[in-house]
């Protein structure tokens, strides 16, 4: 059971890394170099879907991590 959860955790972590890398690059230090950091904009379409998927996958990663620790090995 633990081995299966560890495999699931590896798959989730790779997915989470990919989703974070797909996020928009408008944040961070972009405002210093002339980016539009001061303008409020809403997420729409695919950007919103990727953002929500990142939240869901990170929650799943957290739950699987807790399960691996709690279940007896």
N, CA, C, O and CB atoms as a CASP TS submission, in Angstrom:
PFRMAT TS
TARGET T0000
AUTHOR 0000-0000-0000
METHOD Language model
MODEL 1
PARENT N/A
ATOM      1  N   UNK     1       0.823  -1.194   0.000  1.00  0.00           N
ATOM      2  CA  UNK     1       0.000   0.000   0.000  1.00  0.00           C
ATOM      3  C   UNK     1       0.878   1.275   0.000  1.00  0.00           C
ATOM      4  O   UNK     1       0.604   2.225  -0.734  1.00  0.00           O
ATOM      5  CB  UNK     1      -0.942  -0.011   1.223  1.00  0.00           C
ATOM      6  N   UNK     2       1.911   1.276   0.816  1.00  0.00           N
ATOM      7  CA  UNK     2       2.792   2.433   0.901  1.00  0.00           C
ATOM      8  C   UNK     2       3.517   2.661  -0.425  1.00  0.00           C
ATOM      9  O   UNK     2       3.688   3.798  -0.865  1.00  0.00           O
ATOM     10  CB  UNK     2       3.806   2.250   2.038  1.00  0.00           C
ATOM     11  N   UNK     3       3.938   1.562  -1.053  1.00  0.00           N
ATOM     12  CA  UNK     3       4.654   1.694  -2.330  1.00  0.00           C
ATOM     13  C   UNK     3       3.739   2.302  -3.393  1.00  0.00           C
ATOM     14  O   UNK     3       4.171   3.134  -4.191  1.00  0.00           O
ATOM     15  CB  UNK     3       5.184   0.316  -2.804  1.00  0.00           C
ATOM     16  N   UNK     4       2.482   1.883  -3.396  1.00  0.00           N
ATOM     17  CA  UNK     4       1.526   2.445  -4.357  1.00  0.00           C
ATOM     18  C   UNK     4       1.318   3.938  -4.104  1.00  0.00           C
ATOM     19  O   UNK     4       1.243   4.728  -5.045  1.00  0.00           O
ATOM     20  CB  UNK     4       0.178   1.700  -4.277  1.00  0.00           C
ATOM     21  N   UNK     5       1.224   4.319  -2.826  1.00  0.00           N
ATOM     22  CA  UNK     5       1.063   5.737  -2.501  1.00  0.00           C
ATOM     23  C   UNK     5       2.301   6.541  -2.884  1.00  0.00           C
ATOM     24  O   UNK     5       2.182   7.690  -3.311  1.00  0.00           O
ATOM     25  CB  UNK     5       0.771   5.909  -1.011  1.00  0.00           C
ATOM     26  N   UNK     6       3.478   5.956  -2.738  1.00  0.00           N
ATOM     27  CA  UNK     6       4.694   6.656  -3.127  1.00  0.00           C
ATOM     28  C   UNK     6       4.763   6.855  -4.631  1.00  0.00           C
ATOM     29  O   UNK     6       5.220   7.899  -5.097  1.00  0.00           O
ATOM     30  CB  UNK     6       5.916   5.896  -2.648  1.00  0.00           C
ATOM     31  N   UNK     7       4.314   5.868  -5.395  1.00  0.00           N
ATOM     32  CA  UNK     7       4.273   6.001  -6.851  1.00  0.00           C
ATOM     33  C   UNK     7       3.277   7.090  -7.249  1.00  0.00           C
ATOM     34  O   UNK     7       3.552   7.898  -8.136  1.00  0.00           O
ATOM     35  CB  UNK     7       3.895   4.652  -7.515  1.00  0.00           C
ATOM     36  N   UNK     8       2.116   7.106  -6.585  1.00  0.00           N
ATOM     37  CA  UNK     8       1.115   8.141  -6.846  1.00  0.00           C
ATOM     38  C   UNK     8       1.680   9.520  -6.498  1.00  0.00           C
ATOM     39  O   UNK     8       1.436  10.494  -7.212  1.00  0.00           O
ATOM     40  CB  UNK     8      -0.180   7.866  -6.036  1.00  0.00           C
ATOM     41  N   UNK     9       2.432   9.598  -5.406  1.00  0.00           N
ATOM     42  CA  UNK     9       3.022  10.874  -5.011  1.00  0.00           C
ATOM     43  C   UNK     9       4.041  11.361  -6.034  1.00  0.00           C
ATOM     44  O   UNK     9       4.117  12.560  -6.302  1.00  0.00           O
ATOM     45  CB  UNK     9       3.680  10.749  -3.644  1.00  0.00           C
ATOM     46  N   UNK    10       4.816  10.460  -6.603  1.00  0.00           N
ATOM     47  CA  UNK    10       5.778  10.845  -7.641  1.00  0.00           C
ATOM     48  C   UNK    10       5.057  11.386  -8.870  1.00  0.00           C
ATOM     49  O   UNK    10       5.463  12.399  -9.441  1.00  0.00           O
ATOM     50  CB  UNK    10       6.662   9.646  -8.032  1.00  0.00           C
ATOM     51  N   UNK    11       3.992  10.712  -9.271  1.00  0.00           N
ATOM     52  CA  UNK    11       3.222  11.152 -10.437  1.00  0.00           C
ATOM     53  C   UNK    11       2.591  12.521 -10.177  1.00  0.00           C
ATOM     54  O   UNK    11       2.612  13.398 -11.042  1.00  0.00           O
ATOM     55  CB  UNK    11       2.128  10.117 -10.788  1.00  0.00           C
ATOM     56  N   UNK    12       2.028  12.696  -8.973  1.00  0.00           N
ATOM     57  CA  UNK    12       1.416  13.976  -8.624  1.00  0.00           C
ATOM     58  C   UNK    12       2.466  15.083  -8.584  1.00  0.00           C
ATOM     59  O   UNK    12       2.205  16.204  -9.021  1.00  0.00           O
ATOM     60  CB  UNK    12       0.695  13.877  -7.268  1.00  0.00           C
ATOM     61  N   UNK    13       3.654  14.773  -8.061  1.00  0.00           N
ATOM     62  CA  UNK    13       4.685  15.810  -7.971  1.00  0.00           C
ATOM     63  C   UNK    13       5.160  16.250  -9.350  1.00  0.00           C
ATOM     64  O   UNK    13       5.400  17.437  -9.570  1.00  0.00           O
ATOM     65  CB  UNK    13       5.868  15.307  -7.152  1.00  0.00           C
ATOM     66  N   UNK    14       5.300  15.311 -10.277  1.00  0.00           N
ATOM     67  CA  UNK    14       5.692  15.671 -11.645  1.00  0.00           C
ATOM     68  C   UNK    14       4.608  16.528 -12.301  1.00  0.00           C
ATOM     69  O   UNK    14       4.909  17.496 -12.999  1.00  0.00           O
ATOM     70  CB  UNK    14       5.956  14.398 -12.490  1.00  0.00           C
ATOM     71  N   UNK    15       3.352  16.165 -12.071  1.00  0.00           N
ATOM     72  CA  UNK    15       2.238  16.950 -12.605  1.00  0.00           C
ATOM     73  C   UNK    15       2.221  18.350 -12.005  1.00  0.00           C
ATOM     74  O   UNK    15       1.978  19.327 -12.713  1.00  0.00           O
ATOM     75  CB  UNK    15       0.905  16.244 -12.330  1.00  0.00           C
ATOM     76  N   UNK    16       2.476  18.449 -10.710  1.00  0.00           N
ATOM     77  CA  UNK    16       2.499  19.743 -10.049  1.00  0.00           C
ATOM     78  C   UNK    16       3.621  20.631 -10.577  1.00  0.00           C
ATOM     79  O   UNK    16       3.428  21.830 -10.776  1.00  0.00           O
ATOM     80  CB  UNK    16       2.646  19.558  -8.554  1.00  0.00           C
ATOM     81  N   UNK    17       4.778  20.047 -10.800  1.00  0.00           N
ATOM     82  CA  UNK    17       5.900  20.805 -11.373  1.00  0.00           C
ATOM     83  C   UNK    17       5.531  21.340 -12.754  1.00  0.00           C
ATOM     84  O   UNK    17       5.801  22.499 -13.069  1.00  0.00           O
ATOM     85  CB  UNK    17       7.166  19.920 -11.466  1.00  0.00           C
ATOM     86  N   UNK    18       4.914  20.492 -13.572  1.00  0.00           N
ATOM     87  CA  UNK    18       4.529  20.916 -14.922  1.00  0.00           C
ATOM     88  C   UNK    18       3.497  22.047 -14.875  1.00  0.00           C
ATOM     89  O   UNK    18       3.576  23.000 -15.650  1.00  0.00           O
ATOM     90  CB  UNK    18       3.968  19.723 -15.715  1.00  0.00           C
ATOM     91  N   UNK    19       2.530  21.933 -13.960  1.00  0.00           N
ATOM     92  CA  UNK    19       1.506  22.976 -13.869  1.00  0.00           C
ATOM     93  C   UNK    19       2.082  24.298 -13.386  1.00  0.00           C
ATOM     94  O   UNK    19       1.673  25.359 -13.860  1.00  0.00           O
ATOM     95  CB  UNK    19       0.389  22.536 -12.939  1.00  0.00           C
ATOM     96  N   UNK    20       3.022  24.252 -12.454  1.00  0.00           N
ATOM     97  CA  UNK    20       3.639  25.491 -11.983  1.00  0.00           C
ATOM     98  C   UNK    20       4.448  26.139 -13.104  1.00  0.00           C
ATOM     99  O   UNK    20       4.449  27.362 -13.242  1.00  0.00           O
ATOM    100  CB  UNK    20       4.539  25.221 -10.758  1.00  0.00           C
ATOM    101  N   UNK    21       5.130  25.330 -13.897  1.00  0.00           N
ATOM    102  CA  UNK    21       5.902  25.880 -15.005  1.00  0.00           C
ATOM    103  C   UNK    21       5.013  26.463 -16.101  1.00  0.00           C
ATOM    104  O   UNK    21       5.447  27.335 -16.854  1.00  0.00           O
ATOM    105  CB  UNK    21       6.796  24.811 -15.588  1.00  0.00           C
ATOM    106  N   UNK    22       3.777  25.985 -16.193  1.00  0.00           N
ATOM    107  CA  UNK    22       2.844  26.508 -17.191  1.00  0.00           C
ATOM    108  C   UNK    22       2.190  27.824 -16.765  1.00  0.00           C
ATOM    109  O   UNK    22       1.565  28.498 -17.585  1.00  0.00           O
ATOM    110  CB  UNK    22       1.773  25.482 -17.471  1.00  0.00           C
ATOM    111  N   UNK    23       2.329  28.190 -15.501  1.00  0.00           N
ATOM    112  CA  UNK    23       1.720  29.422 -15.006  1.00  0.00           C
ATOM    113  C   UNK    23       2.277  30.616 -15.771  1.00  0.00           C
ATOM    114  O   UNK    23       3.390  30.575 -16.296  1.00  0.00           O
ATOM    115  CB  UNK    23       1.965  29.587 -13.488  1.00  0.00           C
ATOM    116  N   UNK    24       1.488  31.668 -15.821  1.00  0.00           N
ATOM    117  CA  UNK    24       1.917  32.889 -16.492  1.00  0.00           C
ATOM    118  C   UNK    24       3.109  33.517 -15.818  1.00  0.00           C
ATOM    119  O   UNK    24       3.286  33.380 -14.607  1.00  0.00           O
ATOM    120  CB  UNK    24       0.791  33.876 -16.547  1.00  0.00           C
ATOM    121  N   UNK    25       3.923  34.199 -16.580  1.00  0.00           N
ATOM    122  CA  UNK    25       5.130  34.808 -16.050  1.00  0.00           C
ATOM    123  C   UNK    25       4.931  36.308 -15.789  1.00  0.00           C
ATOM    124  O   UNK    25       5.903  37.064 -15.790  1.00  0.00           O
ATOM    125  CB  UNK    25       6.292  34.589 -17.017  1.00  0.00           C
ATOM    126  N   UNK    26       3.701  36.741 -15.567  1.00  0.00           N
ATOM    127  CA  UNK    26       3.451  38.169 -15.368  1.00  0.00           C
ATOM    128  C   UNK    26       3.747  38.631 -13.955  1.00  0.00           C
ATOM    129  O   UNK    26       3.859  39.835 -13.723  1.00  0.00           O
ATOM    130  CB  UNK    26       2.027  38.489 -15.704  1.00  0.00           C
ATOM    131  N   UNK    27       3.876  37.728 -13.013  1.00  0.00           N
ATOM    132  CA  UNK    27       4.130  38.116 -11.625  1.00  0.00           C
ATOM    133  C   UNK    27       5.607  38.231 -11.343  1.00  0.00           C
ATOM    134  O   UNK    27       6.435  38.209 -12.254  1.00  0.00           O
ATOM    135  CB  UNK    27       3.505  37.123 -10.672  1.00  0.00           C
ATOM    136  N   UNK    28       5.926  38.354 -10.071  1.00  0.00           N
ATOM    137  CA  UNK    28       7.320  38.392  -9.650  1.00  0.00           C
ATOM    138  C   UNK    28       7.975  39.733  -9.844  1.00  0.00           C
ATOM    139  O   UNK    28       7.398  40.760  -9.489  1.00  0.00           O
ATOM    140  CB  UNK    28       8.090  37.372 -10.381  1.00  0.00           C
ATOM    141  N   UNK    29       9.171  39.747 -10.400  1.00  0.00           N
ATOM    142  CA  UNK    29       9.954  40.964 -10.559  1.00  0.00           C
ATOM    143  C   UNK    29       9.641  41.713 -11.851  1.00  0.00           C
ATOM    144  O   UNK    29      10.363  42.642 -12.214  1.00  0.00           O
ATOM    145  CB  UNK    29      11.416  40.630 -10.515  1.00  0.00           C
ATOM    146  N   UNK    30       8.587  41.327 -12.543  1.00  0.00           N
ATOM    147  CA  UNK    30       8.269  41.975 -13.816  1.00  0.00           C
ATOM    148  C   UNK    30       7.956  43.450 -13.683  1.00  0.00           C
ATOM    149  O   UNK    30       8.235  44.223 -14.599  1.00  0.00           O
ATOM    150  CB  UNK    30       7.113  41.288 -14.455  1.00  0.00           C
ATOM    151  N   UNK    31       7.377  43.861 -12.553  1.00  0.00           N
ATOM    152  CA  UNK    31       7.051  45.268 -12.352  1.00  0.00           C
ATOM    153  C   UNK    31       8.273  46.156 -12.266  1.00  0.00           C
ATOM    154  O   UNK    31       8.202  47.339 -12.598  1.00  0.00           O
ATOM    155  CB  UNK    31       6.240  45.428 -11.116  1.00  0.00           C
ATOM    156  N   UNK    32       9.383  45.610 -11.829  1.00  0.00           N
ATOM    157  CA  UNK    32      10.609  46.402 -11.716  1.00  0.00           C
ATOM    158  C   UNK    32      11.137  46.769 -13.097  1.00  0.00           C
ATOM    159  O   UNK    32      11.658  47.868 -13.288  1.00  0.00           O
ATOM    160  CB  UNK    32      11.682  45.632 -10.923  1.00  0.00           C
ATOM    161  N   UNK    33      11.013  45.891 -14.030  1.00  0.00           N
ATOM    162  CA  UNK    33      11.589  46.087 -15.357  1.00  0.00           C
ATOM    163  C   UNK    33      10.563  46.570 -16.376  1.00  0.00           C
ATOM    164  O   UNK    33      10.757  46.381 -17.577  1.00  0.00           O
ATOM    165  CB  UNK    33      12.214  44.802 -15.838  1.00  0.00           C
ATOM    166  N   UNK    34       9.491  47.181 -15.928  1.00  0.00           N
ATOM    167  CA  UNK    34       8.538  47.789 -16.843  1.00  0.00           C
ATOM    168  C   UNK    34       7.356  46.915 -17.190  1.00  0.00           C
ATOM    169  O   UNK    34       6.621  47.223 -18.128  1.00  0.00           O
ATOM    170  CB  UNK    34       9.224  48.169 -18.079  1.00  0.00           C
ATOM    171  N   UNK    35       7.151  45.833 -16.460  1.00  0.00           N
ATOM    172  CA  UNK    35       5.990  44.987 -16.712  1.00  0.00           C
ATOM    173  C   UNK    35       4.721  45.636 -16.197  1.00  0.00           C
ATOM    174  O   UNK    35       4.773  46.691 -15.566  1.00  0.00           O
ATOM    175  CB  UNK    35       6.175  43.622 -16.068  1.00  0.00           C
ATOM    176  N   UNK    36       3.594  45.019 -16.460  1.00  0.00           N
ATOM    177  CA  UNK    36       2.313  45.582 -16.021  1.00  0.00           C
ATOM    178  C   UNK    36       1.914  44.982 -14.677  1.00  0.00           C
ATOM    179  O   UNK    36       0.806  44.465 -14.537  1.00  0.00           O
ATOM    180  CB  UNK    36       1.208  45.325 -17.076  1.00  0.00           C
ATOM    181  N   UNK    37       2.800  45.046 -13.693  1.00  0.00           N
ATOM    182  CA  UNK    37       2.539  44.481 -12.383  1.00  0.00           C
ATOM    183  C   UNK    37       1.495  45.239 -11.590  1.00  0.00           C
ATOM    184  O   UNK    37       0.894  44.665 -10.682  1.00  0.00           O
ATOM    185  CB  UNK    37       3.795  44.427 -11.609  1.00  0.00           C
ATOM    186  N   UNK    38       1.255  46.505 -11.893  1.00  0.00           N
ATOM    187  CA  UNK    38       0.313  47.298 -11.137  1.00  0.00           C
ATOM    188  C   UNK    38      -1.109  47.202 -11.641  1.00  0.00           C
ATOM    189  O   UNK    38      -2.006  47.782 -11.029  1.00  0.00           O
ATOM    190  CB  UNK    38       0.738  48.704 -11.145  1.00  0.00           C
ATOM    191  N   UNK    39      -1.348  46.509 -12.707  1.00  0.00           N
ATOM    192  CA  UNK    39      -2.672  46.429 -13.304  1.00  0.00           C
ATOM    193  C   UNK    39      -3.347  45.144 -12.841  1.00  0.00           C
ATOM    194  O   UNK    39      -2.778  44.057 -12.946  1.00  0.00           O
ATOM    195  CB  UNK    39      -2.590  46.486 -14.853  1.00  0.00           C
ATOM    196  N   UNK    40      -4.563  45.282 -12.329  1.00  0.00           N
ATOM    197  CA  UNK    40      -5.331  44.121 -11.898  1.00  0.00           C
ATOM    198  C   UNK    40      -5.986  43.471 -13.111  1.00  0.00           C
ATOM    199  O   UNK    40      -6.659  44.133 -13.900  1.00  0.00           O
ATOM    200  CB  UNK    40      -6.398  44.520 -10.844  1.00  0.00           C
ATOM    201  N   UNK    41      -5.779  42.178 -13.243  1.00  0.00           N
ATOM    202  CA  UNK    41      -6.479  41.460 -14.306  1.00  0.00           C
ATOM    203  C   UNK    41      -6.956  40.122 -13.784  1.00  0.00           C
ATOM    204  O   UNK    41      -6.348  39.541 -12.885  1.00  0.00           O
ATOM    205  CB  UNK    41      -5.571  41.267 -15.538  1.00  0.00           C
ATOM    206  N   UNK    42      -8.035  39.641 -14.346  1.00  0.00           N
ATOM    207  CA  UNK    42      -8.604  38.378 -13.900  1.00  0.00           C
ATOM    208  C   UNK    42      -8.118  37.253 -14.793  1.00  0.00           C
ATOM    209  O   UNK    42      -7.761  37.463 -15.952  1.00  0.00           O
ATOM    210  CB  UNK    42     -10.140  38.439 -13.895  1.00  0.00           C
ATOM    211  N   UNK    43      -8.113  36.065 -14.234  1.00  0.00           N
ATOM    212  CA  UNK    43      -7.732  34.889 -15.018  1.00  0.00           C
ATOM    213  C   UNK    43      -8.943  34.440 -15.831  1.00  0.00           C
ATOM    214  O   UNK    43     -10.068  34.405 -15.333  1.00  0.00           O
ATOM    215  CB  UNK    43      -7.211  33.730 -14.094  1.00  0.00           C
ATOM    216  N   UNK    44      -8.687  34.100 -17.081  1.00  0.00           N
ATOM    217  CA  UNK    44      -9.767  33.645 -17.944  1.00  0.00           C
ATOM    218  C   UNK    44      -9.305  32.459 -18.748  1.00  0.00           C
ATOM    219  O   UNK    44      -8.114  32.310 -19.024  1.00  0.00           O
ATOM    220  CB  UNK    44     -10.249  34.766 -18.869  1.00  0.00           C
ATOM    221  N   UNK    45     -10.237  31.620 -19.123  1.00  0.00           N
ATOM    222  CA  UNK    45      -9.969  30.516 -20.027  1.00  0.00           C
ATOM    223  C   UNK    45      -8.976  29.515 -19.483  1.00  0.00           C
ATOM    224  O   UNK    45      -9.119  29.020 -18.365  1.00  0.00           O
ATOM    225  CB  UNK    45      -9.476  31.038 -21.316  1.00  0.00           C
ATOM    226  N   UNK    46      -7.970  29.222 -20.283  1.00  0.00           N
ATOM    227  CA  UNK    46      -6.984  28.202 -19.954  1.00  0.00           C
ATOM    228  C   UNK    46      -6.155  28.609 -18.737  1.00  0.00           C
ATOM    229  O   UNK    46      -5.781  27.763 -17.925  1.00  0.00           O
ATOM    230  CB  UNK    46      -6.070  27.942 -21.152  1.00  0.00           C
ATOM    231  N   UNK    47      -5.871  29.900 -18.613  1.00  0.00           N
ATOM    232  CA  UNK    47      -5.085  30.373 -17.466  1.00  0.00           C
ATOM    233  C   UNK    47      -5.812  30.073 -16.157  1.00  0.00           C
ATOM    234  O   UNK    47      -5.181  29.674 -15.178  1.00  0.00           O
ATOM    235  CB  UNK    47      -4.805  31.889 -17.585  1.00  0.00           C
ATOM    236  N   UNK    48      -7.118  30.260 -16.130  1.00  0.00           N
ATOM    237  CA  UNK    48      -7.912  29.959 -14.935  1.00  0.00           C
ATOM    238  C   UNK    48      -7.941  28.458 -14.675  1.00  0.00           C
ATOM    239  O   UNK    48      -7.844  28.023 -13.527  1.00  0.00           O
ATOM    240  CB  UNK    48      -9.347  30.499 -15.087  1.00  0.00           C
ATOM    241  N   UNK    49      -8.072  27.666 -15.733  1.00  0.00           N
ATOM    242  CA  UNK    49      -8.094  26.215 -15.598  1.00  0.00           C
ATOM    243  C   UNK    49      -6.767  25.688 -15.044  1.00  0.00           C
ATOM    244  O   UNK    49      -6.765  24.818 -14.173  1.00  0.00           O
ATOM    245  CB  UNK    49      -8.398  25.563 -16.950  1.00  0.00           C
ATOM    246  N   UNK    50      -5.657  26.200 -15.533  1.00  0.00           N
ATOM    247  CA  UNK    50      -4.336  25.776 -15.048  1.00  0.00           C
ATOM    248  C   UNK    50      -4.161  26.192 -13.589  1.00  0.00           C
ATOM    249  O   UNK    50      -3.612  25.430 -12.793  1.00  0.00           O
ATOM    250  CB  UNK    50      -3.203  26.384 -15.925  1.00  0.00           C
ATOM    251  N   UNK    51      -4.618  27.385 -13.234  1.00  0.00           N
ATOM    252  CA  UNK    51      -4.515  27.863 -11.858  1.00  0.00           C
ATOM    253  C   UNK    51      -5.313  26.974 -10.908  1.00  0.00           C
ATOM    254  O   UNK    51      -4.812  26.583  -9.854  1.00  0.00           O
ATOM    255  CB  UNK    51      -5.003  29.313 -11.760  1.00  0.00           C
ATOM    256  N   UNK    52      -6.550  26.653 -11.279  1.00  0.00           N
ATOM    257  CA  UNK    52      -7.384  25.809 -10.431  1.00  0.00           C
ATOM    258  C   UNK    52      -6.855  24.378 -10.369  1.00  0.00           C
ATOM    259  O   UNK    52      -6.938  23.733  -9.324  1.00  0.00           O
ATOM    260  CB  UNK    52      -8.819  25.811 -10.939  1.00  0.00           C
ATOM    261  N   UNK    53      -6.313  23.877 -11.477  1.00  0.00           N
ATOM    262  CA  UNK    53      -5.722  22.539 -11.474  1.00  0.00           C
ATOM    263  C   UNK    53      -4.499  22.488 -10.572  1.00  0.00           C
ATOM    264  O   UNK    53      -4.261  21.479  -9.908  1.00  0.00           O
ATOM    265  CB  UNK    53      -5.345  22.116 -12.894  1.00  0.00           C
ATOM    266  N   UNK    54      -3.724  23.563 -10.541  1.00  0.00           N
ATOM    267  CA  UNK    54      -2.556  23.625  -9.664  1.00  0.00           C
ATOM    268  C   UNK    54      -2.979  23.545  -8.207  1.00  0.00           C
ATOM    269  O   UNK    54      -2.335  22.860  -7.413  1.00  0.00           O
ATOM    270  CB  UNK    54      -1.758  24.912  -9.916  1.00  0.00           C
ATOM    271  N   UNK    55      -4.039  24.228  -7.850  1.00  0.00           N
ATOM    272  CA  UNK    55      -4.540  24.184  -6.481  1.00  0.00           C
ATOM    273  C   UNK    55      -5.019  22.771  -6.141  1.00  0.00           C
ATOM    274  O   UNK    55      -4.720  22.259  -5.062  1.00  0.00           O
ATOM    275  CB  UNK    55      -5.685  25.206  -6.286  1.00  0.00           C
ATOM    276  N   UNK    56      -5.750  22.149  -7.044  1.00  0.00           N
ATOM    277  CA  UNK    56      -6.259  20.801  -6.801  1.00  0.00           C
ATOM    278  C   UNK    56      -5.151  19.767  -6.681  1.00  0.00           C
ATOM    279  O   UNK    56      -5.185  18.908  -5.799  1.00  0.00           O
ATOM    280  CB  UNK    56      -7.199  20.401  -7.904  1.00  0.00           C
ATOM    281  N   UNK    57      -4.174  19.851  -7.566  1.00  0.00           N
ATOM    282  CA  UNK    57      -3.070  18.887  -7.543  1.00  0.00           C
ATOM    283  C   UNK    57      -2.213  19.095  -6.303  1.00  0.00           C
ATOM    284  O   UNK    57      -1.724  18.124  -5.726  1.00  0.00           O
ATOM    285  CB  UNK    57      -2.207  19.013  -8.815  1.00  0.00           C
ATOM    286  N   UNK    58      -2.022  20.341  -5.883  1.00  0.00           N
ATOM    287  CA  UNK    58      -1.238  20.574  -4.664  1.00  0.00           C
ATOM    288  C   UNK    58      -1.971  20.049  -3.428  1.00  0.00           C
ATOM    289  O   UNK    58      -1.334  19.538  -2.508  1.00  0.00           O
ATOM    290  CB  UNK    58      -0.937  22.075  -4.500  1.00  0.00           C
ATOM    291  N   UNK    59      -3.287  20.167  -3.395  1.00  0.00           N
ATOM    292  CA  UNK    59      -4.070  19.597  -2.288  1.00  0.00           C
ATOM    293  C   UNK    59      -3.970  18.074  -2.284  1.00  0.00           C
ATOM    294  O   UNK    59      -3.848  17.463  -1.223  1.00  0.00           O
ATOM    295  CB  UNK    59      -5.550  20.030  -2.390  1.00  0.00           C
ATOM    296  N   UNK    60      -4.022  17.461  -3.463  1.00  0.00           N
ATOM    297  CA  UNK    60      -3.882  16.005  -3.558  1.00  0.00           C
ATOM    298  C   UNK    60      -2.491  15.568  -3.103  1.00  0.00           C
ATOM    299  O   UNK    60      -2.353  14.548  -2.428  1.00  0.00           O
ATOM    300  CB  UNK    60      -4.144  15.529  -5.002  1.00  0.00           C
ATOM    301  N   UNK    61      -1.466  16.329  -3.465  1.00  0.00           N
ATOM    302  CA  UNK    61      -0.109  16.023  -3.034  1.00  0.00           C
ATOM    303  C   UNK    61      -0.008  16.082  -1.515  1.00  0.00           C
ATOM    304  O   UNK    61       0.613  15.218  -0.897  1.00  0.00           O
ATOM    305  CB  UNK    61       0.892  16.992  -3.676  1.00  0.00           C
ATOM    306  N   UNK    62      -0.615  17.095  -0.918  1.00  0.00           N
ATOM    307  CA  UNK    62      -0.604  17.240   0.532  1.00  0.00           C
ATOM    308  C   UNK    62      -1.295  16.059   1.205  1.00  0.00           C
ATOM    309  O   UNK    62      -0.773  15.511   2.175  1.00  0.00           O
ATOM    310  CB  UNK    62      -1.279  18.548   0.941  1.00  0.00           C
ATOM    311  N   UNK    63      -2.459  15.662   0.703  1.00  0.00           N
ATOM    312  CA  UNK    63      -3.198  14.551   1.296  1.00  0.00           C
ATOM    313  C   UNK    63      -2.445  13.233   1.169  1.00  0.00           C
ATOM    314  O   UNK    63      -2.410  12.450   2.117  1.00  0.00           O
ATOM    315  CB  UNK    63      -4.563  14.428   0.647  1.00  0.00           C
ATOM    316  N   UNK    64      -1.847  12.980   0.017  1.00  0.00           N
ATOM    317  CA  UNK    64      -1.075  11.743  -0.165  1.00  0.00           C
ATOM    318  C   UNK    64       0.144  11.738   0.754  1.00  0.00           C
ATOM    319  O   UNK    64       0.508  10.693   1.294  1.00  0.00           O
ATOM    320  CB  UNK    64      -0.633  11.585  -1.643  1.00  0.00           C
ATOM    321  N   UNK    65       0.768  12.879   0.933  1.00  0.00           N
ATOM    322  CA  UNK    65       1.920  12.976   1.830  1.00  0.00           C
ATOM    323  C   UNK    65       1.515  12.655   3.264  1.00  0.00           C
ATOM    324  O   UNK    65       2.225  11.932   3.963  1.00  0.00           O
ATOM    325  CB  UNK    65       2.543  14.380   1.757  1.00  0.00           C
ATOM    326  N   UNK    66       0.389  13.183   3.700  1.00  0.00           N
ATOM    327  CA  UNK    66      -0.104  12.893   5.048  1.00  0.00           C
ATOM    328  C   UNK    66      -0.440  11.408   5.186  1.00  0.00           C
ATOM    329  O   UNK    66      -0.126  10.797   6.207  1.00  0.00           O
ATOM    330  CB  UNK    66      -1.345  13.754   5.369  1.00  0.00           C
ATOM    331  N   UNK    67      -1.070  10.827   4.177  1.00  0.00           N
ATOM    332  CA  UNK    67      -1.394   9.394   4.220  1.00  0.00           C
ATOM    333  C   UNK    67      -0.163   8.531   4.332  1.00  0.00           C
ATOM    334  O   UNK    67      -0.165   7.543   5.066  1.00  0.00           O
ATOM    335  CB  UNK    67      -2.172   8.995   2.993  1.00  0.00           C
ATOM    336  N   UNK    68       0.885   8.881   3.621  1.00  0.00           N
ATOM    337  CA  UNK    68       2.113   8.096   3.672  1.00  0.00           C
ATOM    338  C   UNK    68       2.714   8.133   5.077  1.00  0.00           C
ATOM    339  O   UNK    68       3.250   7.129   5.546  1.00  0.00           O
ATOM    340  CB  UNK    68       3.130   8.619   2.640  1.00  0.00           C
ATOM    341  N   UNK    69       2.628   9.265   5.740  1.00  0.00           N
ATOM    342  CA  UNK    69       3.185   9.381   7.091  1.00  0.00           C
ATOM    343  C   UNK    69       2.317   8.663   8.119  1.00  0.00           C
ATOM    344  O   UNK    69       2.834   8.014   9.028  1.00  0.00           O
ATOM    345  CB  UNK    69       3.337  10.851   7.477  1.00  0.00           C
ATOM    346  N   UNK    70       0.985   8.782   7.975  1.00  0.00           N
ATOM    347  CA  UNK    70       0.068   8.260   8.981  1.00  0.00           C
ATOM    348  C   UNK    70      -0.065   6.735   8.910  1.00  0.00           C
ATOM    349  O   UNK    70      -0.097   6.070   9.946  1.00  0.00           O
ATOM    350  CB  UNK    70      -1.296   8.903   8.817  1.00  0.00           C
ATOM    351  N   UNK    71      -0.142   6.186   7.718  1.00  0.00           N
ATOM    352  CA  UNK    71      -0.325   4.739   7.591  1.00  0.00           C
ATOM    353  C   UNK    71       0.909   3.990   8.082  1.00  0.00           C
ATOM    354  O   UNK    71       2.043   4.405   7.842  1.00  0.00           O
ATOM    355  CB  UNK    71      -0.625   4.361   6.133  1.00  0.00           C
ATOM    356  N   UNK    72       0.666   2.885   8.772  1.00  0.00           N
ATOM    357  CA  UNK    72       1.818   2.116   9.256  1.00  0.00           C
ATOM    358  C   UNK    72       2.573   1.459   8.105  1.00  0.00           C
ATOM    359  O   UNK    72       1.968   0.912   7.183  1.00  0.00           O
ATOM    360  CB  UNK    72       1.364   1.049  10.257  1.00  0.00           C
ATOM    361  N   UNK    73       3.899   1.520   8.172  1.00  0.00           N
ATOM    362  CA  UNK    73       4.732   1.013   7.097  1.00  0.00           C
ATOM    363  C   UNK    73       5.064  -0.415   7.289  1.00  0.00           C
ATOM    364  O   UNK    73       5.766  -1.002   6.465  1.00  0.00           O
ATOM    365  CB  UNK    73       5.977   1.799   6.977  1.00  0.00           C
TER
END
